């Protein structure tokens, strides 16, 4: 990660979870602001 846009967006493959996470879908976004990393998890079960 570097440059003008510091971040990464990862797709959670639909229905890839098992057990309590069965049916999960969504995204995980990693962003960097002022040298700090933040993780945003947006999902549905």
N, C-alpha and C positions, 0 to 999 in steps of 0.2 A: 504494500500500500504506500502510495506516495504521490506527489504531484498536487494538482489543483483539487482533485476530488479524492479525499482519503476515506475509503470505506469499501465494504464488500457485502453483497447480498447473496444469500444461500437459500435455495428452494428446499423445503422439506418435502421429500417425495410422498405424494398422497398415499395413504394406507400402508406406509412403511413401518409403522410402530407395532409393538407387540405388548401384550399384557394391558396395563392401565393406559398405555399410549396407542392402543389399537385404533385405527381410523384417523390418526393425526395428519394434518396438512397445514402448510403455511410457509413462513419465511423467517430466516434469522438474518438480521442486518448488523454488521459490525461497522462502527464509525469512529473516527478519530477527531477529537476537537481539542485544540491546545495541548497536544501531546498525551491526552488521556483517551483510553479506549472505552467505548460504550457498546453494549449488546442489547438489541431490541428483538424480542421474540414475539412474533405475531402468528398465532396458531388457532386451530379449531379441532375439536375431537368429534 
